Amino acid sequence: MLKIVLDATPVTPQPSGVGLYVTNLLANLSTLQSQEDFELGIIYQPRLNNWLKRNLAFPENLQTYPNKKVLPIPVKISNILINNFPQLFSNYLQKFTDSVDIIHGTNYSVFPYPQSRKVITIYDLAFLRYPQYLDSVAANYGKKVKKCLQWTDLIIAISESTKKDIIQYLDIEPEKIWVTPLASRYTPDYLSQLPLDTVKKSINYDFNQPYILFVSTIEPRKNITTLITAFNYLKQKHGIPHNLLLIGKPGWRYEPIFESIKNSPHNQNIYHLDYLSDQAVAFCYSRADVFAYPSYYEGFGLPVLEAMTLGTPVVTSNVSSLPEVAGNAALTIDPNQPIQLAEAIYKVINDNLLRQELIEKGKHQAQQFSWQKTARQTIAAYKALY
């Protein structure tokens, strides 16, 4: 029986991005252990502020997993050790390994466990392809990833697009890379299980106003300024009654985005809501006339899949992984062309037949993805090492 340890450090009480991937992968791997004949354990590093307070407790959403260990140093310190003293770190790690067969690093790094096969998940290569969109912390990912690849046995990519980038930018042979696409945090019947009136009241927005929706971190790579330009055009040329609703936590270099909102002649029609619960985000998806996601670059593009799962028509970019996720179920545009984006949005909100067609195609496309499928493909990748 294979013994596998998954790095669960990205899991937080309010997971997004990498945290959502690890949370769902862990849950689905856990249910498949006996069926697939492997044993799953997790390792977790405390946040720096918790470590300074000597609080090494697991987050509540990891407490139920029986086979878990704390690595009692924060990521910032282990990154320094990985980059500069990997052999020293390897010796230190031996205290935390019980004849583990595979260690899976889930956030662009994997520990140099001496006696284990090592797997690393790489979501995208924005830090190499678009460093201008990132802060200094993310820009240092390149050094960390390249160091870890010296001892990595297998890479998991979350899309064919990311796999191509890994081959091109990191000079990795294709056979070493497995693709395991992601899935939505929602099911098609998710909304039917919610107390909708209660959820609606928890959201600071007047749902009597129609709106165009964007959901993701507020940062330059998401191309929100182009979306704002497109929205201004739609207001001025077509006089649409819609608002623009932006949902997401501010990321790095978000200031110019909020400046664009402030400078918009229609800023009274642009709303930003910070982090919302899964239920609240689902409600916002379901009431939107269109979901617009003109990102410059994505490793996968989960918001597109979430929108389609919940029956929201999608307009998104024709670059990176987004065509893989959208299939033929969305209108795709050049993210550098705000007028093209605007006209695609206008088609969806002005043509009921097209809108209904995109909704039905989107639901069908979303059914091609599930977290159980992601977990099974991940297990297949593990077993390929033996």
TILUM-626512 format. One line per field, with one value per residue (C-alpha): residue number from 0; residue in three letters; y, z, x. Coordinates in steps of 0.2 Angstrom, whole numbers, plus 2048, in hexadecimal, padded with zeros to 3 digits. Layout:
<recs>
vodren = NUM  ...
vexnu = ala  ...
yy = Y  ...
zz = Z  ...
xx = X  ...
</recs>
This chain:
<recs>
vodren = 0  1  2  3  4  5  6  7  8  9  10  11  12  13  14  15  16  17  18  19  20  21  22  23  24  25  26  27  28  29  30  31  32  33  34  35  36  37  38  39  40  41  42  43  44  45  46  47  48  49  50  51  52  53  54  55  56  57  58  59  60  61  62  63  64  65  66  67  68  69  70  71  72  73  74  75  76  77  78  79  80  81  82  83  84  85  86  87  88  89  90  91  92  93  94  95  96  97  98  99  100  101  102  103  104  105  106  107  108  109  110  111  112  113  114  115  116  117  118  119  120  121  122  123  124  125  126  127  128  129  130  131  132  133  134  135  136  137  138  139  140  141  142  143  144  145  146  147  148  149  150  151  152  153  154  155  156  157  158  159  160  161  162  163  164  165  166  167  168  169  170  171  172  173  174  175  176  177  178  179  180  181  182  183  184  185  186  187  188  189  190  191  192  193  194  195  196  197  198  199  200  201  202  203  204  205  206  207  208  209  210  211  212  213  214  215  216  217  218  219  220  221  222  223  224  225  226  227  228  229  230  231  232  233  234  235  236  237  238  239  240  241  242  243  244  245  246  247  248  249  250  251  252  253  254  255  256  257  258  259  260  261  262  263  264  265  266  267  268  269  270  271  272  273  274  275  276  277  278  279  280  281  282  283  284  285  286  287  288  289  290  291  292  293  294  295  296  297  298  299  300  301  302  303  304  305  306  307  308  309  310  311  312  313  314  315  316  317  318  319  320  321  322  323  324  325  326  327  328  329  330  331  332  333  334  335  336  337  338  339  340  341  342  343  344  345  346  347  348  349  350  351  352  353  354  355  356  357  358  359  360  361  362  363  364  365  366  367  368  369  370  371  372  373  374  375  376  377  378  379  380  381  382  383  384  385
vexnu = met  leu  lys  ile  val  leu  asp  ala  thr  pro  val  thr  pro  gln  pro  ser  gly  val  gly  leu  tyr  val  thr  asn  leu  leu  ala  asn  leu  ser  thr  leu  gln  ser  gln  glu  asp  phe  glu  leu  gly  ile  ile  tyr  gln  pro  arg  leu  asn  asn  trp  leu  lys  arg  asn  leu  ala  phe  pro  glu  asn  leu  gln  thr  tyr  pro  asn  lys  lys  val  leu  pro  ile  pro  val  lys  ile  ser  asn  ile  leu  ile  asn  asn  phe  pro  gln  leu  phe  ser  asn  tyr  leu  gln  lys  phe  thr  asp  ser  val  asp  ile  ile  his  gly  thr  asn  tyr  ser  val  phe  pro  tyr  pro  gln  ser  arg  lys  val  ile  thr  ile  tyr  asp  leu  ala  phe  leu  arg  tyr  pro  gln  tyr  leu  asp  ser  val  ala  ala  asn  tyr  gly  lys  lys  val  lys  lys  cys  leu  gln  trp  thr  asp  leu  ile  ile  ala  ile  ser  glu  ser  thr  lys  lys  asp  ile  ile  gln  tyr  leu  asp  ile  glu  pro  glu  lys  ile  trp  val  thr  pro  leu  ala  ser  arg  tyr  thr  pro  asp  tyr  leu  ser  gln  leu  pro  leu  asp  thr  val  lys  lys  ser  ile  asn  tyr  asp  phe  asn  gln  pro  tyr  ile  leu  phe  val  ser  thr  ile  glu  pro  arg  lys  asn  ile  thr  thr  leu  ile  thr  ala  phe  asn  tyr  leu  lys  gln  lys  his  gly  ile  pro  his  asn  leu  leu  leu  ile  gly  lys  pro  gly  trp  arg  tyr  glu  pro  ile  phe  glu  ser  ile  lys  asn  ser  pro  his  asn  gln  asn  ile  tyr  his  leu  asp  tyr  leu  ser  asp  gln  ala  val  ala  phe  cys  tyr  ser  arg  ala  asp  val  phe  ala  tyr  pro  ser  tyr  tyr  glu  gly  phe  gly  leu  pro  val  leu  glu  ala  met  thr  leu  gly  thr  pro  val  val  thr  ser  asn  val  ser  ser  leu  pro  glu  val  ala  gly  asn  ala  ala  leu  thr  ile  asp  pro  asn  gln  pro  ile  gln  leu  ala  glu  ala  ile  tyr  lys  val  ile  asn  asp  asn  leu  leu  arg  gln  glu  leu  ile  glu  lys  gly  lys  his  gln  ala  gln  gln  phe  ser  trp  gln  lys  thr  ala  arg  gln  thr  ile  ala  ala  tyr  lys  ala  leu  tyr
yy = 800  811  81E  82F  840  84F  861  869  879  884  87F  88E  891  89B  892  899  895  888  885  880  874  86C  86B  862  857  852  84E  843  83A  836  82D  823  81C  80A  809  80E  805  813  81C  82F  83A  84D  859  86B  87A  888  89A  8A5  8AF  89F  898  8A8  8A6  893  88E  87E  879  872  87D  876  870  864  85E  84F  847  839  838  849  851  863  868  875  883  88F  88F  89F  896  885  88F  896  885  87D  88B  88C  87C  86E  860  868  869  857  851  85A  853  841  844  846  837  826  81C  827  821  832  844  850  862  86C  87E  880  876  865  860  857  847  83C  82B  830  833  845  84D  860  869  878  882  88F  897  8A9  8AD  8A9  8AE  8BE  8C4  8D6  8D0  8C9  8D0  8CB  8BC  8B4  8B9  8AE  89F  89C  899  88D  883  881  87B  86F  868  861  854  852  842  847  857  85A  868  86E  870  86C  87E  87E  86D  876  885  879  870  881  88B  87E  872  863  853  850  83F  846  851  84B  856  855  862  86B  86B  878  87A  879  86C  86F  86E  878  887  87C  877  889  894  8A1  8AF  8AE  8AE  8BC  8C7  8C4  8CC  8DF  8E1  8E6  8D7  8E0  8E8  8DC  8DA  8D3  8C9  8C6  8BA  8B8  8C1  8D3  8D4  8D9  8C8  8C7  8D5  8DE  8F0  8E9  8E3  8F4  8FC  8F0  8F5  907  904  8FA  908  915  90D  901  909  8F8  8F9  8ED  8EF  8E7  8DD  8D8  8CA  8C6  8CA  8D7  8CF  8D6  8E7  8EA  8FD  901  8F6  900  910  90B  908  919  922  919  925  917  913  914  904  8FA  8F1  8E7  8DA  8D2  8C0  8B8  8A7  899  89A  8AD  8AB  89D  8A9  8B7  8AB  8A5  8B7  8BE  8C1  8BD  8B8  8C1  8BA  8C3  8BD  8BE  8AD  89F  88E  888  895  88E  89D  899  887  88D  899  88B  87F  88B  88F  8A0  8A4  8A8  8B4  8B0  8B2  8A7  8A5  899  88B  894  88D  87B  87F  888  87C  882  888  89A  8A9  8AC  8BC  8C4  8CB  8D9  8DF  8E8  8EC  8D9  8D5  8E2  8DC  8CA  8CF  8D9  8CA  8BF  8CC  8D1  8C0  8B4  8A5  8A7  8A9  899  890  895  890  87E  87C  882  876  867  86D  86E  85C  857  85C  855  855  842  841  84D  841  832  839  83F  82D  827  833  82C  81A  81E  821  80E
zz = 800  7FB  809  803  80C  805  80A  811  816  809  811  81B  823  814  805  7F4  7E5  7EB  7FB  7F2  7E8  7F7  801  7F4  7EE  800  804  7F4  7F6  808  802  7F5  800  803  7F1  7E9  7F6  7FD  80E  80F  81B  81C  822  827  82A  836  830  835  841  849  84A  852  85F  861  85A  850  84F  83F  837  83C  82A  82C  83D  838  82E  839  832  833  839  83C  834  842  837  82C  819  818  822  818  808  80D  812  802  7F7  801  80C  804  80C  81D  81B  815  824  82F  826  82A  83B  833  827  82B  81C  810  7FE  7F6  7FC  7F2  7F3  7EF  7ED  7E1  7EC  7F3  802  7FE  808  807  805  7FC  7EA  7E8  7DF  7DC  7D6  7CB  7C7  7BB  7B6  7B8  7C2  7B2  7A5  7AC  7BB  7B8  7C0  7D0  7E0  7E6  7F0  7E1  7D6  7E0  7DC  7CD  7D8  7E4  7D6  7CD  7DD  7E1  7CF  7D3  7DE  7D7  7CF  7C8  7C4  7C5  7BA  7BB  7A8  797  796  7A6  7A0  790  79A  7A5  796  78E  79D  7A8  79B  7A3  798  795  79D  7AE  7AE  7B2  7AF  7BC  7B8  7C6  7CA  7D1  7E3  7DF  7D8  7CC  7DA  7E7  7E7  7EA  7FB  801  80B  7FD  806  815  808  7FE  80E  813  802  801  7F0  7E9  7DF  7D6  7CB  7BD  7BD  7B4  7C0  7C3  7D0  7D5  7DD  7D9  7D1  7C0  7B8  7B9  7AC  7B6  7AF  79E  7A5  7AC  79B  793  7A0  79D  78A  78D  797  78B  77A  77F  78F  798  7A9  7B1  7BF  7BF  7CF  7D4  7E1  7E8  7F5  7EF  7EA  7E5  7DB  7DD  7DE  7CC  7CB  7D8  7D0  7C0  7C9  7D1  7C0  7B7  7B2  7B8  7C8  7D1  7C8  7CC  7DC  7E5  7F2  7FC  801  801  808  7FB  7FD  7F9  7EA  7E3  7E5  7DC  7CE  7CC  7CB  7BF  7AD  7A7  7AF  7A7  7AA  79E  7A7  79E  7A5  7AF  7B4  7B4  7B7  7C4  7C4  7B2  7B7  7C7  7BC  7B0  7BE  7C5  7B4  7B1  79E  79D  793  795  78D  77F  787  792  79A  799  788  790  79E  794  785  779  787  788  77D  77D  779  777  789  781  778  784  776  771  783  784  775  77A  78B  782  777  786  790  780  778  782  776  777  78A  78C  780  78A  79A  794  78C  79C  7A7  79B  79B  7AE  7AF  7A7  7B7  7C9  7D8  7D9  7C7  7CD  7DB  7D1  7C4  7D2  7D9  7C7  7C7  7D8  7D2  7C2  7CD  7D2
xx = 800  807  809  806  808  800  806  7F6  7FE  7F3  7E3  7DC  7CB  7C6  7CF  7D1  7DC  7E9  7E0  7D0  7DA  7E2  7D2  7C8  7D7  7DA  7C7  7C5  7D6  7D1  7C1  7CA  7D7  7D1  7CA  7DA  7E5  7F0  7F2  7F0  7F9  7FB  808  805  80F  809  806  815  80A  804  815  81C  80E  813  802  805  7F3  7EB  7DD  7CC  7C8  7D7  7D3  7C9  7D7  7DF  7F1  7F8  808  80E  81F  822  82A  821  822  82C  83A  838  83A  84A  850  84A  853  863  866  85C  867  866  853  853  85B  84F  840  845  83D  82C  82C  826  82C  821  820  81A  81B  80F  814  804  80A  819  825  828  833  843  83D  84C  843  834  82E  82A  81B  818  809  80C  7FC  803  814  80E  81E  828  81C  815  820  819  809  810  818  829  824  81B  82A  835  82B  836  846  83C  834  844  84D  83F  83F  851  849  837  832  821  818  805  7FF  7ED  7EA  7F2  7F6  801  809  80F  816  81F  827  82B  831  838  83F  836  833  820  820  824  814  803  7F3  7E5  7D8  7CF  7BC  7AF  7AC  79A  78E  780  773  77D  771  762  76A  76C  760  760  758  764  773  76C  76B  77D  783  785  77D  76C  768  75A  767  76E  780  790  79A  7AD  7B3  7C6  7D4  7D5  7E6  7EE  7EF  7DC  7DA  7CD  7D2  7CD  7BD  7B9  7BE  7B1  7A4  7A6  7A4  794  78D  791  78D  77F  778  777  76E  77B  787  798  79B  7AC  7AF  7BF  7CD  7DA  7EA  7FA  7FC  7E9  7EA  7E9  7D9  7D0  7D7  7CE  7BE  7BF  7C3  7B5  7A6  79B  7A4  793  78E  79E  79E  7AC  7A8  7B6  7B8  7A6  7A1  79F  78C  78C  798  78C  77D  786  78B  779  771  77E  779  78B  79B  7AA  7BC  7C8  7D8  7E8  7EF  7E8  7EE  7DD  7CF  7C4  7B7  7B3  7AE  7A5  79A  796  792  785  77D  785  78A  79D  7A8  7BA  7CB  7D2  7E3  7EC  7E1  7D1  7CB  7CF  7C3  7B6  7B5  7A8  79D  7A3  7A6  7B9  7C1  7D3  7D7  7E0  7D0  7C4  7B7  7B7  7B4  7A6  79D  79E  796  789  785  781  777  76D  76A  75F  761  774  774  76A  775  784  77C  778  789  791  788  78D  79F  7A0  79A  7AB  7B4  7B3  7BE  7BD  7C3  7D1  7D5  7D5  7E1  7EC  7ED  7F1  800  806  805  80E  81E  81D
</recs>
